[in-house]
Each structure stands twice: as structure tokens, then as C-alpha cells.
Amino acid sequence: MRKLLLLLLFLSAITAVFALGILLINETHPFAPSSSLYALQHQIEQTHLRLLQAPDARADQALTLVDLRLANLAQAKDNASIQLAAAAYDQALNTAIQTIDIIPLDKRAPHYQRLSRLLSQSKVVVVSLMAGNDSGIINTINDKIAQLQAADTFAEITAVIPPSQPAIILNPPFPVTFLGQEVDHSLYLLTGAHNELECAACHATGEYANTPTACDACHLILPENNLYPSHFEGTCDSCHTTTDWLVTDFNHIGVCKCESCHQGVIEELAVLDSPHYPGACQTCHTDYDDWSTFSYNHEAVTECESCHIAVTPEIHYPGDCMLCHTDVEEWARFQYDHANVTECQSCHIQDTPELHYEGTCARCHTNVENWNIVHFDHTSYTDCTTCHQAITPLVHYEGQCSRCHSTYTWTPTNFDHEGYTTCTDCHSETAPPGHYQQNCQSCHTTEDWTDILFTHEGATDCASCHERPFGHSLGQCSDCHNVTNWQHLVITHNSAMNCRSCHQSPKTHPDGQCSQCHSTSTWKGAGQEHSGNTSCTNCHAKPSPHYEGSCLSCHNTSDWDDVFMTHTNLKDCKDCHTSDAPSNHYAQQCSTCHITANWWKIYVNHSTLKDCAACHTAASGHYPGQCSLCHTTANWNTITFSHTGFDDCITCHTPPNKHYDGLCTNCHNTTNWNDVTFDHTGIGESCNTCHQSPDGHWPGQCSDCHTSTSNWNDILFDHDTYTNCNSCHSGDRPSSHPRGKCSNCHTTDSWSIPNTPTPTITATVEITTSVPITLPITLTATLMPTEVITSTPVVTATVELPGGTITPTATETAVTIQPTDIPATPTPEPEPTTEPPPPTIEPEPTAKPIEETSPPVKN
């Protein structure tokens, strides 16, 4: 019983959680149409809509769902999400109109007013999506919104909703032969894999009449099936055949919903570090055969973040990208006009040091071209620490800055020391270690700190101020120094003194008595009587490495640097000269090349030597063959080689980088390597095999322009049928040149722009005057091509009269003129009257005004 109660409680808890989940989904609508849980949310929303009994409440709920689906559409990020959100919005809009249509006529007005506002909001969202999306469903929704906004009656609004389409079925029932015999399917031919099906596969219930023939009757893809979340909306036979259901060939021309098949590729791009453009695929991918070929026309594009938000630095100027990035071809090029800009922090907040002046940047930085040029007017500023606290040293004078510094120059400082006697208040940290601890004024003055004065008269304890140098004599300072000139040393050396009491011997110095070599008259003039001394090493250590024999074998006691060695009968040089041989030196006996009389005189008899590599190492990349093929022992620099019979040059000669990879003898000869000739006959169609095109060069066949193989600069190109000049001349466009197709102005016969003919209007002249008029009357009027006259122009006509010439002024109404290629000749028709008012000319243009083609938008 207890287990049963626990089970009932568990089931009740699950039911409660499920009910709360349904209630939460119905109230918050958390899932967008692209979510896998949207189908559940949609069922809950539709169930709630059907449960509402009052027509008004049901219509309000239906319009709320339209508003929610519009929000989903506006927030959709990628093309696939846009397609699903658009379909959901279209379905919600149809349901809302059907729900309103059930309400009595006298109560529909408030709901249609709300629908009108929703349509205006929808127009804004859909138009923004159309700017970068060529999807068919977006265009369809845009057309539907336009039809709904143009409708004047409830019946016209309801008529916009497409009626439900009945399933495609066969003809009405007709008699067939007995089932044992073959059935005639002439009304619905069975082809491919359908021919192998059993009858029950299509006629499972035993009914043969009215059997559906549409593919989706059997091959329906249910909404909950995630295998194809955005399946192609076209007919099945656009991709599939009855022979094989797998898609093998598809005509992409005219298809605008790429994500229906390529959703997997789009999802992979969505997780990359650089998010993919969320607009229509065809905006960039225009090549149906190669998906990787893409281009985008940035002209007139002002919204950059949709594509480039991933490459925007973390701390970046938050304004419009186009204020700095004006070059759509090169994103790294940017410039900003700082003129009249006073608010700097929005761009340069990351450049501001941590402890910086908190006022307006322009107070100091007045040069917008160079941020480092700083100027600040310090007039009336006395509290320096407000700005300069960060640069104040740790142990600094605590008084007012102006006591030492001035606003004109921060360094050098100037301080009035008069009256100050305790120097350590400010200069305690500037005293060197072990400095004299008494009053500073004993040595220093306030006029010049470096000028040190101290009266040493009567001072005998030098060590109280002066530290004895390392290794210095430990005796009394006054034995050598005097207080007048410390550098002047005077000491009386007598023979009874022990030198080591003051002077330490250098390293490796003999240990004998100093006076054996040195004298008290001059320490550097050391002398030693070497007579009878044969053991030099007692005083002199041998260098390393040195000859191990007796020093007297080479040196003498009169002049140590006068070295002489008798090499007579010595043949093994390496006993003494082991370290003298250079690296990679000839390893055999030295006497083979050297003589003892003159070591630098080298001679080798090469007459019997053939293996050059035993002594001479070939250079890197050198010919690996025998040296004697090119060199001689008489003169190593005289190189001769017979190339007769050699055609494989690369055995010895490495061609330069990107060199023609054919046989060298096709161009070079062995007599003169720089004499290059090549027969181009028959090679006019493959020039790029040898000649690489320069960067930005026309990618077509070379022979289309270069007509001569003997003169590469002889260029001729037939421009007939060519209209896309940018493919070759993209870099020739002058700066500030208007964009557009070159052939609109230029021709391939002459690059100069022909003069545009000036159209002439035909005008009717009415002249009212009592003066007889002599014909003809000449009227001259000139209009600029394609210009719309919005003011009152003055047309000048010259009228020849018997009594002289008058120039009437005519008033012309605003009119739009379309110029023609053939100017029309005006034919005035004067009609004189008896009254003499000023002559009036009313020209009648031959061109018709441009009519407005776009009807006004109805809200």
C-alpha cells in the first residue's frame, strides 16, 4: 500500500511539473521557430487559442501570436532561422485574419486597427531583411503585406489569404481488370522504383479510386523529424527521381533558398571564430558551380556590423563605421576628421593613463594630428598636485610646488634656500651611502651644491670622513697625503721599509723581496740580474700552450722578446706547433710545403698529385667531379672545361628560382651562356609556362594581346563584344571618377567621351502688339539634357519688326524634359492683336514629363 501511495505521489508530481511547464511555455513563449522545442510550444499556443470561447479574446490572442512571431523574425540571426521565422509569421498572420473574420462586422474595427499597426511594423522588419536576403518567402511576405495595406474592405483583406490546396488525386473511379492480371496504369504511369512496388504499398486499404499521386503523400517529412529541419520547399522531382531517391544533379539557377540543402555547411560556419554573413547566400555566392567563389558589392552599404562585428576590437569607437572606414576595398585604411570634435573619451578612453587629468581632453591636447603635443594654460593654477600627484617622487618636498617649480618650465627647479639651515629636511635621500654625518653647511653652499668647501686645517682623523680604498695602505693617511692637495702623495722610502706593508703583489708575481727588482726611486723601472739564472720558471710562468723545453732554447736573458730557435735537423714540426695549424689544414708532414728558413714561403710540387680533394675542400654546391677536369696545377684560377657533347646542364648548373624547367640547350649554348635564343614557333598558346604574369595582370591568354613572339611590347587587343572594362582596367579609373559601367560613356574605338547632343524644344509664340510684325520670327531656346526645371526660366526670342527689334520675356511652367538624339526645330506661330501688352511666349516641350511609377503607400 505504501509503495502504491509513493507511486501515486510521484505520478502526481510529474503531472504537476508537466502542467506548470505547459503554463510557463504558454505565458513566456521562450522558443523561436528555429528551436527544436518550437513544435511543442506551437501546439500549446494553438490549443490555448482554440479553448478561448469569446471571439474577441480569440482574435486578441491570435494578434498577440503575430506580434511574437514578428519579434522572432526580427531577432533571427542566420538565413535558416530567418526562413523558419518567416514561415511561422506567415502562418500566424493567416490565422489572425481568419479569427478576426469570424467576429461580427460591427466589432472588427479595433482588431483590424491593431492588425494595421502590426503590418506597419512588419513592413519595417521585412524591408530590412530584404536588403541582404534574396529569399523567396521574404519577398512573398513583403508582397502580402503590401496587398493587405492596400485593401479597403474586410472582404479584400480576407481574399489575400491563400485558400487551402486540396491533395492531388487520380480521376474518378473506373473499372479495372481482375487483380490477377496486369493493371493498366496509363492514367498514372509507374516508372523507376515505383514499378517494383506491391499494389498494397499504395492501395493498403483496398481502395483504388482517388489515390493521391503527390510525392508527399507517401514521403512526408514530419515537423518533428530533425533529419531535414529546413527541407527545400520546391517540388520533389526538382531533386529526386523515381529511379534513385538520392540527389545526383540539381539545377541551382533561380533557387534562392540555399539553406534548405546546405544547412549543415551554414551551421559549421556559425561556430567559427569569424561568424558568417547572416544574409541571403546569393548576395555573395553567385557561382552555382563553385561555392568557394564569392564576392560582395559594398557600394552604398552603410551597415557594417552584420558582417564585421567579429573583427571589431573589444574597445572600439562605438559610432558609425563609415566615419572612419571609407575604403570598402581595404578595411585597414581608415581616417577620421577630428575638426570641431571636443568629446575624445568615446574613442581614446583606453589610451588615457590611470592617473590622468580628469578635465576635458581639449584643455591640453589641442593638436588633433599629433596627440603627444600637449599644451596647458597654468595661469591662476596653484594646486599642482591635482594633476601631478602621480609623477611626484615618493620622498619629495611636502611644501607647495610653486616654491621650486614654475608653470613655464617644470625643470630646472629654483628654491630660495635663504634662512634654511637644516638641509636634511629635503635632501636626506640624496646623500650618498657613508656620507659625512655632520652639518651639510660644513662642505656645501646654497649657491652651488657641487662646489664643496671644507677646511682641513687641524683635521687628522681622515678615516672619519674618507673611506680607505680596497687594498690601500693601512698606515696613517698623513704619512702620504696632505690636507692641501689630496692627490699629491709624498712618502720617503728607505731601504728598511717592507714594501708589502703598503703594496700588494699582483697575481702570478714572484714571491721574492721587492727590492731585488724594484727601487724606491722608480717603481716601474724594475731590473733583475739574470746572470747565472737558468731556471726561468721560478719567476715566469709559461703561456699555454707553450714549448715544453728549456726557455734558454729560444730566449736569452738580455732580450726576452728576441726569440731564436735552431730548426736544423728538426723535421717533426708538430712537436712544437700543434696549435699553429689552421682548421682543416693539410694533415701530412709540414716539410712537404714549409721550410724552416721561411715558414711563410710555401711550395708544393703538384706534378705527381692527382687527388685534389685530399687537401682542397670543394665549395658548397661545387661540381662533384674530378678537379683536374677544370683546374690545372700551374694556375688554380685558370678554369677550362670542354662542354662538347654535354646537354644535361643541371648536373653542374642549378637554374634560378622559377626558371624555365625545360632543357637548358633550348635557350643557351656552351660557347656564350648569356647568348639566349628561343624558338617560340607553335608556343603562342602557353606563354605562362615560362613567363609569369605580373600582379593584377589580365588572366586571359597572352596571345590575345601579345601578337609577336619577337617583340613582347607589340600589343594589340580586339575589344569587340567586350563591355566589362573593369576586368582589365580596374586600376585605371581616376580618383573621384564616377562609378558605373565604362561602356555607358566610353567606346572601344575611342576612349574619349563624345559630345552629347543638345535637345531643342518646340515652342509656340503669341505676340500681342499693334505694331506690324515682319516674319520670320526667330526663337532660340536651349535646355540641358535630363534636367527638371523647377523654377521659372526665361526664354529669349528675337522678333524682327519694321520699327526695330523687341525681346519679349516668356514665362514657362515647371516641366520635366527628356532630351532626344535629334534636336527639334521650334516653329513659332505669332498671332498679332490690336492691344500692345508685353509679348508672351508659351513654349510647348515635345518631351513628355516622367510620371510617378510608384503608387502611394497606404497605411
Beta strands, then each sheet from edge to edge (+ up, - down):
strand 1: 763-766
strand 2: 778-779
strand 3: 794-801
strand 4: 804-806
strand 5: 809-811
strand 6: 840-843
sheet 1: 1+ 6-
sheet 2: 2+ 3- 4+
sheet 3: 2+ 3- 5+
end
